[in-house]
Amino acid sequence: MKREKNDKVREVASKETEIRNLIQQLQGAGLEIRREKLRSGSGWRVLSGSCRLAEKRLLFVDRRLSQDEQLAVLREAALGLGAVKPVVLNDDGALSVTSVSF
């Protein structure tokens, strides 16, 4: 039981590290990242995503999303900007960077 808890803690920490690394890459590509609890109200709902404010490129990530959902938003933005290259598993299980252009 204790081992399962430790594994879960490590998994959460690993995902948080990946989130922070992606944020740094996106910031390096000129995107301002806002990771916060996005508000919603009666009759409207706010979603994570990118937008432009004057000359600023912003990406909002709702902190209430699961880590996996936050990673999905950040990965999509990174791929769209070309800040990272897609990585896939080969047939033998090895990681490979693909040569996809956006």
Phi, psi and omega in degrees: 000315180295322179296318178299319179295317178296321178297319179295318179298316179297320180296316179297316180296321180295317179294321178296321177297318178296320177300312181296321178296317177296319178300317179298318179297317181293321177297321177296334178271006175095012180261136173269126183257129176242106180253102185207170176284111180279135183275152172223159183222187181297119175088358178214158183219136180262136179243154173294146178162182183257158176202174177240139175231107188056242180263000180276138172256121184243149172230119178262130177236118181289119181296340181283347176291155175295162179300321179297319179291321177297317178299320180298317179297314182293319179296318179299316179295318181296318178294319180295329179272348186075016181289333176223159177258146179297143178242135180231162175269130173287173178301330180274003177090001179277148177284142180218136175276128181272160179251077180253135176255146181244000000 
